[in-house]
């Protein structure tokens, strides 16, 4: 149970960072679409590892997008790092 609380807090933190990027006009639309899909994957029912893996897959695809502003890339790498910390 203790891990569940920790994972929920991490997911909340990830969603806040995703939300920040979604509201940023300098982030390309294809990146926003992938971030939105990742946010939805994190909100679904199921185990933490499945949800984080699905989100990681979506975000990993866009982490090297050449149109991504440098600070946004840093935020995305941070999100990926947080997702990596979620294990069942």
C-alpha positions as CSV (number, residue, x, y, z in Angstrom):
1,X,0.0,0.0,0.0
2,X,2.8,2.4,0.8
3,X,4.1,1.9,-2.8
4,X,0.7,2.6,-4.2
5,X,0.6,6.0,-2.5
6,X,4.1,6.8,-3.7
7,X,3.1,5.7,-7.3
8,X,0.0,7.8,-7.2
9,X,2.0,10.9,-6.1
10,X,4.5,10.3,-8.9
11,X,1.7,9.9,-11.5
12,X,0.2,13.2,-10.2
13,X,3.5,14.9,-10.7
14,X,3.9,13.5,-14.2
15,X,0.4,14.6,-15.1
16,X,1.2,18.1,-13.9
17,X,4.3,18.3,-16.1
18,X,2.4,16.9,-19.1
19,X,-0.3,19.5,-18.5
20,X,2.3,22.3,-18.5
21,X,3.6,21.1,-21.9
22,X,0.1,20.7,-23.3
23,X,-0.6,24.4,-22.5
24,X,2.6,25.6,-24.1
25,X,2.2,27.1,-27.6
26,X,5.8,26.3,-28.6
27,X,5.3,22.5,-28.2
28,X,4.4,20.9,-31.6
29,X,1.0,19.4,-32.1
30,X,2.3,15.8,-32.7
31,X,4.2,16.0,-29.3
32,X,1.0,17.3,-27.6
33,X,-1.0,14.4,-29.1
34,X,1.5,11.9,-27.8
35,X,1.6,13.6,-24.3
36,X,-2.2,13.5,-24.2
37,X,-2.2,9.8,-25.1
38,X,0.3,9.2,-22.3
39,X,-1.8,11.1,-19.8
40,X,-4.8,9.0,-20.7
41,X,-2.8,5.8,-20.4
42,X,-1.8,6.9,-16.8
43,X,-5.4,7.6,-16.0
44,X,-6.7,4.1,-17.0
45,X,-7.4,1.3,-14.6
46,X,-4.8,-1.4,-14.2
47,X,-1.4,-2.1,-12.7
48,X,1.1,0.7,-12.3
49,X,3.7,-1.0,-14.5
50,X,1.3,-1.5,-17.4
51,X,0.1,2.1,-17.2
52,X,3.6,3.5,-16.9
53,X,4.9,1.3,-19.7
54,X,2.2,2.5,-22.1
55,X,2.9,6.1,-21.2
56,X,6.6,5.6,-21.6
57,X,6.1,4.1,-25.0
58,X,4.1,7.1,-26.2
59,X,6.5,9.7,-24.8
60,X,9.6,7.9,-25.8
61,X,8.5,8.2,-29.5
62,X,8.6,12.0,-29.3
63,X,11.5,12.6,-26.9
64,X,13.9,13.1,-29.9
65,X,11.6,15.2,-32.0
66,X,13.7,17.8,-33.8
67,X,11.0,20.5,-33.4
68,X,10.9,20.1,-29.7
69,X,12.1,23.2,-27.7
70,X,15.2,22.3,-25.6
71,X,13.5,23.0,-22.2
72,X,10.5,20.8,-23.3
73,X,12.9,18.0,-24.1
74,X,14.3,18.3,-20.6
75,X,10.8,18.1,-19.1
76,X,10.1,15.1,-21.3
77,X,13.3,13.4,-20.1
78,X,12.3,14.1,-16.5
79,X,8.8,12.6,-17.2
80,X,10.5,9.5,-18.6
81,X,12.7,9.2,-15.6
82,X,9.7,9.5,-13.3
83,X,7.9,6.8,-15.3
84,X,10.9,4.6,-15.0
85,X,10.7,4.8,-11.2
86,X,7.1,3.3,-11.3
87,X,7.3,-0.5,-10.8
88,X,4.8,-2.9,-9.3
